[in-house]
Amino acid sequence: MLAALCACMARTGLPWTVDVVDVDADPQLTDMFDELVPVLYAGVADRTGLEPATGSAGQAGGPAGQEICHYFLDEAALQRYLAQYRG
């Protein structure tokens, strides 16, 4: 999923960052996602827990805490999420 995400985001021209997090290392994340890994989730602030953050597309004030897709990159779902950042 990570390679597909990198390729897709390079085409968007939007600024973005990604944090790869071990879901199994955090009980709260394990409760949320369990077997739904890999998962693309917007808004994980840090590895100590889930908190509101800037959107994963790097824009302040973006929605936080949104699962975009799991298992494989769903480009349509990602594009729907990113549409709110396009002018």
C-alpha positions as CSV (number, residue, x, y, z in Angstrom):
1,M,0.0,0.0,0.0
2,L,2.8,2.4,0.8
3,A,4.4,2.2,-2.7
4,A,1.0,2.8,-4.3
5,L,0.2,5.7,-1.9
6,C,3.6,7.3,-2.7
7,A,2.9,7.1,-6.5
8,C,-0.7,8.3,-6.1
9,M,0.3,11.3,-3.9
10,A,3.1,12.3,-6.3
11,R,0.5,12.7,-9.0
12,T,-1.7,15.0,-6.8
13,G,0.8,17.8,-6.3
14,L,-0.5,18.2,-2.7
15,P,1.9,18.4,0.2
16,W,1.7,15.3,2.4
17,T,3.4,13.2,5.0
18,V,3.0,9.6,6.0
19,D,3.8,7.9,9.3
20,V,4.2,4.1,9.3
21,V,2.9,2.9,12.6
22,D,3.0,-0.7,14.0
23,V,-0.7,-1.2,14.9
24,D,0.2,-4.3,17.0
25,A,2.5,-2.2,19.2
26,D,-0.4,0.0,20.5
27,P,-3.4,-1.6,22.3
28,Q,-5.7,1.3,21.2
29,L,-4.7,0.9,17.5
30,T,-5.0,-2.9,17.8
31,D,-8.6,-2.4,19.1
32,M,-9.4,-0.1,16.3
33,F,-7.8,-1.9,13.3
34,D,-6.9,-5.5,14.5
35,E,-6.8,-7.4,11.2
36,L,-7.5,-4.4,8.9
37,V,-3.9,-3.8,8.2
38,P,-2.4,-2.2,6.3
39,V,-4.7,0.7,6.8
40,L,-4.6,4.3,5.5
41,Y,-5.9,6.5,8.3
42,A,-5.9,10.3,8.3
43,G,-5.3,12.2,11.5
44,V,-3.1,10.1,13.8
45,A,-1.2,12.8,15.7
46,D,1.4,10.6,17.2
47,R,2.2,7.1,18.4
48,T,0.9,7.7,21.9
49,G,-2.7,7.6,20.9
50,L,-5.3,9.1,18.6
51,E,-5.7,12.8,18.8
52,P,-7.0,15.5,16.4
53,A,-4.3,16.6,14.1
54,T,-3.8,18.3,10.7
55,G,-5.2,16.3,7.8
56,S,-2.8,13.8,6.4
57,A,-2.6,15.8,3.2
58,G,-0.7,18.4,5.3
59,Q,-3.4,21.0,5.5
60,A,-4.2,22.6,8.9
61,G,-7.8,22.2,10.0
62,G,-8.4,19.1,7.9
63,P,-10.6,16.4,9.2
64,A,-8.9,14.1,11.6
65,G,-9.6,10.5,12.5
66,Q,-10.8,9.1,9.2
67,E,-10.1,5.7,7.9
68,I,-9.6,6.0,4.1
69,C,-9.0,2.4,3.2
70,H,-7.5,-0.9,4.3
71,Y,-5.7,-3.9,2.8
72,F,-4.9,-2.1,-0.4
73,L,-4.9,1.5,-1.7
74,D,-8.4,2.5,-2.8
75,E,-7.5,5.4,-5.0
76,A,-11.1,6.4,-5.4
77,A,-11.5,6.7,-1.6
78,L,-8.3,8.6,-1.3
79,Q,-9.4,11.0,-4.1
80,R,-12.7,11.6,-2.3
81,Y,-10.7,12.4,0.9
82,L,-8.3,14.7,-0.9
83,A,-11.1,16.5,-2.8
84,Q,-11.7,18.7,0.2
85,Y,-8.2,20.1,-0.1
86,R,-8.4,21.1,-3.8
87,G,-9.5,24.6,-4.6
